[in-house]
Amino acid sequence: MNKNIFLLIGAFLFLTSQTTNDPIMTKEKDVTVINTTSLATDIEGYVAQTPVKVYIKGGKVLRVEALQNEETPKYFDMVEKGLMKKWNGLPVKTAEKCKVDVVTGATVSSEAVIENVRRGISYYIYANKK
């Protein structure tokens, strides 16, 4: 076969591999969504993982949403009410370094959510430096 054919096939395979969806970072219209389910498998709350989705638009955090988890509902509800809005409206670089207090009575779950958010935002910042 012609050497140029191999080059074209190689270029095509490279380009198509670069456009595959990243399961961690996706787009919904003009909003970037970071899902920490597979990004933060080492972070656990009181019972298990506490993954979140971080919604980012125009370099600012729109909102943070808790995903399905196995934490005790009574305590995790406290975390959702007390933490999830702390990053809303913050520029990503500010949000990444933001010191957020844990929710009293749900400390371990709070710490896990805070670290999930921080890791998700760090992933976004790193991916957008390229």
Secondary structure, DSSP 8 states (H G I E B T S, - for coil): --HHHHHHHHHHHHHHHHTS--SSEEEETTEEEEE-TTT-TT-B-SSSB--EEEEEETTEEEEEEE----S-HHHHHHHHHHHTTTTTT-BHHHHHH------TT-HHHHHHHHHHHHHHHHHHHHHTT-
